Amino acid sequence: MSRIALGEIDFGGRRGRLAAARNGARASLRALAAALALLAAAAAPLAGGLQAAAGPAVDYDIVYVRQPRPGDGEPTIWAEALHPARLEPGADLMLLHPDGSEEVLVESGFGSVTDPFVSFDGEWVYYSLFPDLRPERLNRQRDHLPLDGADVYRIHLASRRVERLTFGEFTPNTGAGRWAGSGPSGEAKGVNRLGYGVLNLGPCPVPGGKVAFTSNRNGFEPPRGHTSPTLQLFVMDEDGSNVTPIAPMTISSALHPTILRDGRLAFSSHESQGVRDRRNWGLFAIYPDGRGWSPLVSAFHRGQAFHFATQLAGGDIVVEDYYNANNNGFGAYYRLPVTPPDGGPAFHPAALESNPWIARTISNGKSYPFRMPFTPRGLVAITPFTHSDDEPAPPGPNGRRVGKFTHPSAAPGGDLLTTWSPGEAFRSYDSGLYVIPGGGVIRGPEELVEIKNDPAYNEAWPRAVVPYRAIHGVEEPERLEWLPNDGTLHPELPAGTPHGLVGSSSFYKRESAPGQAKSASYDGLDPFNIAAKSNSSNWTWQGADAGRYADAEIWAVRLLAMEPNTHRSYGPGAGKQFYSHAGERLRILGEIPLRKVDASGREVLDPEGNPDTSFLAKLPADTPFTFQTLDRWGRVLNMAQTWHQVRPGEVRTDCGGCHAHSQEPLAFEGTAASLPGYEIFDLSKETPLVVGPAAADGAPGLERRASGVVDVEFHRDIRPILERSCVGCHTQKAAEPPGELVLDDHSLVEDGLPGDYVRLARDAAARWGRPPVLKYKRWLGTNASRYVRKFQSRRSLLVWKVYGARLDGWTNADHPTERVPGDAATLPAGADPNAADLDFDGVACPPPGSVGPGARPLSERERATIARWVDLGAPIDRIDDDGARPPYGWFLDDLRPTLAVSLPRPGPQPGPLSAIRVGIADANSGIAPGSLSIVADFPVAGR
């Protein structure tokens, strides 16, 4: 087999194209080019270029997408992480033969084809089809989403038979809107609708006759935006039946599942939870049934998306890195092993200096490598001559810009198929199909092997039309057993259970601090008056420590249930009817003490000699959750800002610590929580809550509530405390309210939110009270206001005042503070305003000796309620203009119950069926007795 490698040689100032033959030995193009360059110098009078014997670039068919190209310099629309459903109309599915001839497999008409994927036997091509993308069929009010949606199809290559697998099925939570009689994009009156269609995208075959794909059929919207809509992971049978959601945790969005040889699915996850940078996407892996999810490349490259991935013949993964929006999904490639080298930890440490440099070339043509925390061990840039940043591709040695890449795909012989656009590759493109030989590092575009680049089109999505064996040497990836749930993993999980177990071996073994520290005076954490968002990576990027603390302050863990947001785009109760800093409902599943003493009262140590902080808890499966580490009063020390899940019957105790991916894990076996005598906290039956120090050694007490989840909301839980104990002083009637803080303004000042709430928890613009010292006159970073720091009660002035102590681990003397609030001129001489903070005046609220309604001190429970409210993102129901509470506000249960069907098993049954086994559970509002209905169209126990 021969290939054509395209480069350029300067023949005495005349530019000519070089076509260099490549054979199976893969001779060095650079050596050949150098030799021909010498020949060219000696033969400068030649009128044209030299061309070696030409042959086909590849010896197999390629299926690809041919997209319209308007012309040089004209912008085009490409689907990418920010807009996964936006692309140009008129993109056809093509079949390209080795001799250069081609056929139209699927003509798109007014729509477009995208996301092709070849079946394991090489006989089918799966794809998604948008039926109509004309401007008049897009909703300009909703991110230009198409009214007609998109569906998954497959085409049989030999017969050209097309089968449609999805049909725009819309399955919203019925209690979260009035959906009857209205399709997702319909215009029926008095009912809710999305205003755009259902999108079924990214089909990927799975062993066992199944297909994974993403869909917004559940009708959710991302909690914090920056992509639209929420696409979640599903698996269906290859004929489109038995659609199963496998990743309820993909609350914001998931893109492009890609099968790995070990049977797992790689996919891109929008990691915008909490207050993290909304632009970040990571690459995760998950079993096709939703078990065992784990990161492959974590979302710690700020402002970037790890998206579009493939697995090469040798097993390594290639993933693209790009900045969303302006780059239309074009960026740079990295290659990494699927398992850690030498069996060690999967990732480098959190500390930036402990991570390797990753090669890239930016706009001035010079190499500027970068680092990121938790880099996968073995990762290497294979396109180091370009970059993934938000700017045009850099110029090469010849002055011409080197372009960018997208849509990687494995090919026979270890090669990597790719889409590459030369030039700037920034808003406008002239993309074509190319080979990166061996999927290895290339030093410039001249090492690419061109397959096809027609200037009239943008070619994209190349896929080798060969059986899986031709690339990977096996008939198909490993077939993983589907959600066994057979009762063999743990006595607490009987066969068919709708629950799972989650635990950890240690909270001492952690890397929760940021890995790119820039503020020495704050121990690398974000300063109080953060002057620029890049000042510290803590919370917004990587790391989530709420102030300075020692491991000895770790006393408990809080498990938070996380609920999605149904998108009532139009109709009754339209829009999000609550507000929180997370943009999603976070509810307390339970708070579990971590420290332990033996029968003699001695502290129990773990195998590494630290206090044993292991735990194990039972919770309803398919309920997204996350962790917060707590001090003895139940206040957040650090938080895992991502979504987690367990499937029915699953046990997850393998994290080895708290963010300890770069260390040798501490095995769960051998810790106290793994032993028979440990009390497993059953969060499906009760909600334990830490109530503050209750023992001589400072251990917190524990309150056990017989409830599903515990909520804290402003109107119901916080305002009554303020009105009784604070408003007596902090009133509009006072000539000078303490701290210039008014807490009896209930008028709606913005977005359905009252004045008392906005002053406390949503005043980043510093419109009320005392301003920040910075010249911006805004509260930046994670500061929601002067009084509340998002998810950080220990760093919030409001919580200092109710507890009567400074809680962030520093003292007033550690950082400068101005004498006159907001006036930098009154800082101590020579002080840097960026290092300033707030001082605690030593007086609790309400102050001793106060009279009137605020005379009674706050109880321990009331103080804990305020701290929990801050740590949950300060949730509040938005109020209608007429003062009514919304019907779909904070207390709406917007997560459907867990329904676990373990009998019959998927697929053909070995004999007569004697039972149907179903497990049901719900973490929030519970299950209504008598609401379960089962209909079988097959005999069960002879009936």
PEKAQUI-V777087 format. One line per field, one symbol per residue. phi: phi as a letter, one per 20 degrees, with the letter a starting at -180 (. if undefined). psi: psi as a letter, one per 20 degrees, with the letter a starting at -180 (. if undefined). burial: + if it has 16 or more other ideal C-beta (glycine too) atoms within 10 Angstrom, else -. A space follows every 10 residues. Layout:
BEGIN
phi=???
psi=???
burial=???
END
This chain:
BEGIN
phi=.dcdddbcce elneeceddd fcdgflffff ffffffffff ffdgfgfcee cfgebffcdc fcebdddfcf pgmefcdcfb ffcfddbffn ededcdegen fbceeceeme dbeblfbeff emdcceadce fbdfgfddef fcllfffemb cecbceffem fdcedccmgd cfffedrddf mcffdfcfem cebfnbefdd cmfbfcgnmc ceadbdgeme cggcmmabef ddecccffen elfcfdbgff fercclfcfd fenedebecf edfmdfgfee cdddcbffen emfafdcfed egmddebmbb dfgfofddce cbefmfelne acdccbffcg flmegfcfff fffedffdfa cdfendfcfc cbflfgfnfb fdcfecbdee aggffegene fenbcalfbf bgmmfcfbec dfmflbmcbc ebdbdegmme fddrgfefdf dabefecdeb lfcfebfgff ddncfafgee fekgldneea gfcfgnfedb dcabeadfeb ceffececcf fdlnefffef ebfefbefmf cbobeenebd gfefcbcddd fcdfdfeefc ogmfnfeccb fembedcefr cdfdeccefe nefedegene gfdfbbcdbg fmdgbbdcec efendfebbe ebecacegne cccdfmqdld fddffefffn effeegefef fefedbcfcf dngccfenff fcdddebfcd dccfffdegg fffedcfgde cffffcfgml ddcdeeffea lmdeffffff cbcfflecmf efeffflced mefeafdcdg mcffddggfg ffembfcend dfffcfcffd gndffefggn fegfefbdee endedffgnf cnfefffffg ffffffffgf fenlfbffdf genefffcef efedcfffcd ddcfffnfef agedaddcdc bbfdendfgm eecccddbfc lnd
psi=pqroppaqpo nkippqppop ppahimqohg gghgghgghh hilhipharq prpqrqhrkq qpprpoqqoh rpipqrpqpa hhmikprqqj pqpqopqhji qrqogopici bqqrlqpprh ijiqoqrqpo hojqhijqoh imkkqphjbq rprqpohgik pppphqlkpo mrohijrnip jprhjrkqqj rqqhjrrpoo rlqpqpqjkr pqrqqkhikr qphjbjrpao prpqprqiji rlpppimhim hgqqqmpppq hjirpqqppo mkqckqpiip prprqqqiji rkqqqgoqmj opjrpoqorr prhihqppqq pqprehikjp crqqpqqhqq pkjaqhqrrh phijqqqpqr pahjjqpnrr qqqlpppipq pimiiarjrm rqqrqahjiq qiarqrlqpq rqjjroqqpp prbhlnhqqm qaprpopjka pqirhiiqop gpnoiiropr lpppmqqhhh gijqhrrpop pomgljjihq hinrpjqjrr pqrqhqihnq miqqinpjnh ikkirprgmp hqhjhqipgi fpqmpmaprq hiiohrpppp qpqropnmgq apkqrojrqr hijrppqohq ppqhqqqahj jqppqrijjr pokrrpqpqp rjoqrrqppq aijkqpgrpo mrprqqrpjq pokjhjaokk ijrpqophpi rhiiqhipop oniihrnqpp krpirhjjqq rppopmrgrp qpqgghhggh gghhihhhgm qhhqhnqpjk ppjkojqohp kjprhggghg jllhilhqbp rriqhhkqor cjohahhppp jmhijphghg hhikqpjjir rhihqqpqho piohijqqpj qphiiqaqqp jjprpqqpiq rbijhpqqrg hgghggghgg ijjlqqpqpr hjjqqqhlbh jpokpqqpoo oipqqqaqpi aqpiqpoppq rpheiapppj ipppppkqpp kj.
burial=--+++++++- +------+++ -+------+- -++--+---+ --------++ ------++-+ +++++++-+- -----+-+++ ++++++++++ ++++++---- -+--++-+-- ++++++++++ -+-+++++++ +++---+++- -+++++++++ +++++-+--- ----++-+-+ -++--++++- -++++----- ++++++++++ ++++++++-+ ++++++++++ ++++-+++++ ++++++++-+ --++++++++ ++++++++++ +-++++++++ ++++++++++ ++++++++++ +-+-++++++ ++-+++++++ +++--+++++ +++++-++++ ++++++++-- ----++++++ ++--+--+++ +--------+ ++++++++++ ++++++++++ -+++-+---- ++++++++++ ++++++++++ ++++++-+++ ++++++++++ ++-+++++++ +++---++++ ++++++++-- ++---++--+ -+++++---+ -++--+++++ ++++++++++ +++++++-+- -+-+++++++ +---++++++ +++++++++- --++++++++ ++++++++++ +-+--+++++ ++++++++++ ++++++---- -----+---- ++++++++++ ++++++++++ ++++++++++ ++++++++++ +++-++++++ +++-++-+-- +++------+ +-++--++++ ++------++ -++----+++ +++++-+++- ++++++++++ +-----+++- +++++--++- -+++++++++ +++--+-++- ++++---+++ ++++++++++ ++++++++++ ++++-+++++ ----++++-- +--+--+--- +-++++++++ ---+++---+ ---+--++-- -+++++++++ +++++++++- -----+-+++ ++++++++++ ++++++---- --+-----+- ++++------ ---------- ---
END
